[in-house]
Amino acid sequence: MEGTHNQKGNFDADETCPSGRSTPIFAWTPLPQRRKLRFTEHKKDESATKELELYPNCDVNVWLRSCEEEIVEPLNGVIKGHIPPWLNGSLIRNGPGSLKAGNDEFSHLFDSSALLHRYGIKNGKVTYQCRFLQSDVYKKNWSANRIVLTEFGTRSVPDPCHTIFQRIAAVFNNEASDNAMISVYPIGDELYAFTEIPTIHRINKETLETEGKININDYLSIVNHTSHPHVLPDGTVYNLGTTIYATGPYHTIVKFPRDEKCDANTMFKNAKIVAEIPTRWPLNPSYMHTFGLTENFFIIVEQPLCISVPGMISAKFNNEPLAGCFRWYHEEYVC
């Protein structure tokens, strides 16, 4: 990978980035759209081919909008074309909903408050609803009217009352944002919103209300998991997580076996680790976005994009975002 960071945080493509340095993908800072964003500017390069224009018809500013009002009651949509009468059901999506908390603004798209969307399809008609996920961090932010907890790419407002000893104690504080804004998946007969910490939120399928929170750590010893589990046709759920043993971190496959009554609580209680492998670099475990699944094998890719454990400890002490803890070792091969 070619390039380096200059003093302003920009990336110069004419120099070589040392292996293990923070990479520009995680220095990306999408702020609200009223500000001019460098990464949204499209400069024509006569020498560039069309293949380099990966998303020519996509306006990235759509991700930077902030929802000002929830739509609790279903809103009737205007139909263009024809929806087959046999097509009935609902489509529920999850994603960034608001880049604001009071007068504060999140510095990264991944920190935006989770907003759930529901499209109800019935008898050729479509309705729409949206509601914010009532996570603990969402309620704290809106109660305090500011950002109270450091997120993936946003530093929280420091508490002036904290002493140096309280900052040291914060290193051992496991509090993390439960802003589950990435995905939604069924477990048993229930629907859950996911993020990459092992905390998931139960969602009402009809009203989008947040009905509860499950900490996977109450059932298994994992420090994180992917937001993209695999749900088999019989209802069994598999996910990839990280477990810390005395010998170091391991990539672990977690199984939530299907219950005959499709009861999610029973599936959580019966959850178990069915496969594990030590990480290639104990102090820099590879970042795992998702994994593959075949009839006989679990497939994980140890890419050279890693999370620095010493960097995480330093970030925790200095109240810095996790985004700065990623390292790209371009000289390493994919395993």
C-alpha positions in Angstrom: 0.0 0.0 0.0 1.5 3.3 -1.1 1.2 6.6 0.8 1.7 8.3 4.1 0.0 10.7 6.5 1.1 14.3 6.6 0.7 16.7 9.6 -2.9 17.5 8.7 -3.9 13.8 8.6 -4.1 13.7 4.8 -2.7 10.8 2.8 0.1 11.4 0.3 0.3 8.8 -2.3 3.8 9.4 -3.4 5.4 8.0 -0.2 5.4 4.6 1.3 3.4 3.9 4.4 5.4 1.8 6.9 3.8 -1.6 7.7 1.8 -1.4 10.9 0.9 2.3 10.7 -2.7 3.5 11.0 -4.2 3.5 7.5 -6.3 6.3 5.9 -9.4 4.2 5.8 -9.7 4.5 9.5 -8.7 8.2 9.6 -11.8 8.9 7.5 -14.1 11.4 9.2 -17.5 11.8 7.8 -19.1 14.8 9.5 -22.6 16.3 8.9 -23.2 17.2 5.2 -23.2 21.0 5.8 -19.5 20.7 6.0 -17.4 20.2 2.9 -16.0 16.7 2.9 -12.8 15.9 1.1 -13.8 12.3 0.4 -17.0 13.4 -1.3 -15.2 15.6 -3.8 -14.9 14.0 -7.2 -11.9 15.2 -9.1 -11.7 14.1 -12.7 -8.5 12.3 -13.6 -8.1 12.0 -17.3 -5.7 9.0 -16.9 -8.1 7.1 -14.6 -10.3 4.4 -16.1 -14.0 3.9 -15.5 -13.2 0.8 -13.4 -11.7 3.1 -10.7 -15.0 4.8 -10.3 -16.4 2.2 -7.9 -19.7 3.9 -7.1 -20.3 6.5 -9.8 -24.1 6.6 -9.1 -24.0 6.7 -5.4 -24.2 10.0 -3.4 -22.3 9.2 -0.1 -24.0 12.2 1.6 -27.1 10.0 2.0 -25.3 8.3 4.8 -24.7 11.6 6.6 -28.3 12.6 7.1 -29.7 12.8 10.7 -33.2 11.7 11.4 -35.1 14.4 13.3 -38.3 12.5 14.1 -39.3 8.9 14.4 -42.2 7.5 12.4 -43.9 5.3 15.0 -47.3 4.8 13.2 -47.0 3.1 9.7 -46.8 5.7 6.9 -48.5 4.7 3.6 -46.1 4.8 0.7 -46.8 5.9 -2.8 -46.7 3.0 -5.2 -45.0 3.3 -8.6 -45.5 0.3 -10.7 -47.1 -2.9 -9.5 -46.5 -5.1 -6.4 -47.7 -8.7 -6.8 -50.6 -9.5 -4.4 -48.8 -12.6 -3.3 -45.9 -10.6 -2.0 -46.6 -10.1 1.7 -44.3 -9.6 4.7 -41.9 -7.1 6.2 -38.3 -5.9 5.5 -36.5 -4.6 8.6 -33.2 -2.8 8.2 -30.7 -1.2 10.6 -28.1 1.5 10.1 -26.9 5.0 11.0 -29.7 7.4 12.0 -28.3 10.5 13.6 -24.8 12.1 13.7 -25.9 14.5 16.4 -26.2 14.3 20.2 -27.3 17.7 21.4 -24.7 20.2 20.2 -22.1 17.5 19.7 -21.5 15.7 16.4 -20.1 12.2 15.9 -16.9 12.1 13.9 -17.5 8.8 12.2 -20.3 7.2 10.4 -20.0 4.0 12.5 -20.9 6.1 15.6 -24.2 7.4 14.3 -27.2 6.4 16.6 -28.8 3.2 15.4 -32.1 3.7 13.5 -34.4 0.8 12.7 -36.5 0.8 9.5 -39.5 -1.4 8.7 -41.2 -1.7 5.3 -44.5 -3.6 5.7 -45.8 -5.1 2.4 -49.4 -6.3 2.2 -52.0 -6.6 -0.5 -50.0 -4.5 -3.0 -49.4 -1.7 -0.5 -46.3 -0.7 1.4 -46.0 1.1 4.8 -42.9 2.6 6.4 -41.8 3.1 10.0 -38.5 4.1 11.7 -37.5 4.2 15.4 -34.2 4.7 17.2 -32.7 1.7 19.0 -33.1 2.5 22.7 -29.6 1.4 23.6 -28.0 2.5 26.9 -25.6 4.8 25.2 -28.4 6.4 23.1 -30.4 7.2 26.3 -27.4 8.5 28.1 -26.4 10.8 25.2 -29.9 12.3 24.8 -30.4 12.6 28.5 -27.1 14.5 28.9 -27.6 16.3 25.5 -24.0 15.5 24.6 -21.7 12.5 23.7 -20.9 10.8 27.0 -19.0 7.7 25.8 -16.1 7.4 23.4 -17.2 5.5 20.3 -15.4 3.8 17.4 -14.3 7.1 15.8 -15.5 9.8 18.2 -14.0 10.9 21.4 -16.4 11.7 24.2 -16.4 15.0 26.1 -13.9 14.6 28.9 -15.1 14.9 32.4 -13.1 17.7 34.0 -13.7 16.2 37.5 -11.7 13.1 36.6 -8.3 12.8 38.3 -5.2 11.0 37.0 -6.1 8.1 39.2 -9.6 7.9 37.7 -8.1 7.9 34.3 -6.0 4.9 35.2 -9.0 3.1 36.7 -10.8 3.7 33.4 -8.3 1.4 31.7 -9.9 -1.5 33.6 -13.5 -0.3 33.1 -15.2 -2.6 30.5 -17.9 -0.1 29.7 -18.4 0.0 25.9 -21.0 1.5 23.6 -23.9 -0.8 22.9 -25.0 1.2 19.9 -26.0 -1.8 17.7 -26.3 0.0 14.4 -25.0 -2.6 12.0 -27.5 -5.4 11.4 -30.6 -7.3 12.5 -30.8 -11.1 12.6 -33.4 -13.7 13.9 -32.5 -15.9 16.8 -35.3 -18.4 17.5 -38.6 -16.5 17.1 -37.1 -13.2 18.0 -35.3 -10.4 16.2 -32.0 -8.8 17.4 -29.9 -5.8 16.5 -26.2 -6.5 16.4 -22.9 -4.6 16.8 -19.4 -6.0 17.3 -19.4 -6.1 21.0 -21.2 -9.1 22.5 -24.4 -7.2 23.4 -27.5 -7.5 21.3 -31.0 -5.9 21.5 -34.3 -7.6 21.1 -36.6 -5.7 18.7 -40.4 -5.9 18.3 -41.0 -7.0 14.7 -44.2 -5.0 14.3 -43.5 -1.8 16.2 -39.7 -1.6 16.2 -39.7 -1.1 20.0 -36.5 -2.1 21.8 -37.7 -4.8 24.2 -34.6 -6.0 25.9 -30.9 -6.5 25.9 -28.8 -9.7 25.9 -25.2 -9.8 27.0 -23.6 -12.9 25.3 -20.9 -12.8 28.0 -23.5 -14.0 30.4 -23.4 -17.3 28.6 -20.0 -17.5 26.9 -16.5 -16.1 27.4 -16.1 -13.9 24.4 -14.9 -10.3 24.1 -16.4 -9.5 20.8 -18.3 -11.1 17.8 -19.1 -10.3 14.3 -22.3 -8.5 13.3 -23.0 -11.1 10.6 -23.8 -14.5 12.0 -25.0 -17.4 9.8 -28.6 -18.6 10.4 -29.1 -22.1 9.0 -32.4 -23.3 7.5 -33.2 -25.2 10.7 -32.7 -22.1 12.8 -29.3 -22.9 14.2 -27.1 -19.8 14.5 -23.3 -19.7 14.2 -21.1 -16.7 14.8 -17.4 -15.9 15.1 -16.0 -14.3 18.2 -12.7 -13.8 20.2 -12.0 -15.5 23.4 -9.0 -14.6 25.7 -7.3 -17.6 27.3 -4.1 -17.7 29.5 -2.1 -18.5 26.3 -3.5 -15.6 24.4 -6.5 -14.7 22.2 -8.3 -17.3 20.1 -10.7 -17.0 17.2 -13.8 -19.0 18.3 -16.9 -20.3 16.6 -20.0 -20.0 18.7 -23.1 -22.2 18.1 -26.6 -21.3 19.2 -28.4 -24.6 18.7 -32.0 -24.5 17.5 -34.6 -25.1 20.2 -37.7 -27.2 19.2 -40.0 -24.4 20.4 -37.8 -21.7 18.7 -37.2 -20.2 22.1 -34.3 -17.7 22.0 -33.7 -17.8 25.7 -33.1 -21.5 25.5 -30.8 -21.1 22.5 -28.7 -18.6 24.6 -28.5 -21.0 27.5 -27.4 -23.8 25.3 -24.8 -21.8 23.4 -21.3 -23.2 23.2 -17.9 -22.8 21.5 -17.6 -25.6 18.9 -14.3 -24.6 17.3 -11.3 -22.4 18.1 -7.9 -21.5 16.7 -5.2 -19.2 18.2 -4.6 -15.9 16.6 -1.5 -15.6 14.4 -0.4 -12.4 16.2 -1.4 -12.4 19.9 -0.7 -8.7 20.4 -2.2 -7.8 17.0 -5.1 -10.1 16.3 -6.6 -9.9 12.8 -9.8 -8.0 12.5 -12.7 -10.3 11.6 -15.7 -8.8 9.8 -17.4 -12.1 9.1 -16.6 -15.7 8.2 -17.6 -18.5 5.8 -19.5 -21.6 6.4 -19.7 -24.8 4.3 -21.2 -28.2 5.0 -18.0 -29.4 6.6 -15.9 -26.4 7.4 -15.8 -23.0 9.0 -13.7 -20.5 7.0 -12.0 -17.5 8.5 -9.5 -15.2 6.8 -6.7 -13.8 8.9 -6.0 -10.6 7.0 -3.2 -8.2 7.8 -5.6 -5.6 9.0 -5.2 -6.0 12.8 -6.2 -4.5 16.1 -3.3 -3.4 18.3 -3.8 -4.6 21.9 -1.2 -2.1 23.3 -3.0 0.5 21.2 -6.3 -0.4 22.8 -4.9 0.0 26.3 -3.4 3.4 25.4 -6.6 4.5 23.8 -8.6 3.5 26.8 -6.3 5.5 29.1 -6.3 8.5 26.9 -10.0 8.4 26.0 -9.2 7.9 22.3 -11.4 6.2 19.7 -10.9 2.6 18.8 -10.4 3.5 15.1 -6.8 4.6 15.9 -5.9 1.1 17.1 -6.1 -0.6 13.7 -2.8 -1.5 12.0 -2.2 -2.6 8.4 0.7 -5.0 7.9 0.9 -5.0 4.2 4.0 -7.2 4.1 2.1 -10.1 5.7 0.3 -12.7 3.7 -3.4 -13.6 4.2 -3.8 -16.8 6.1 
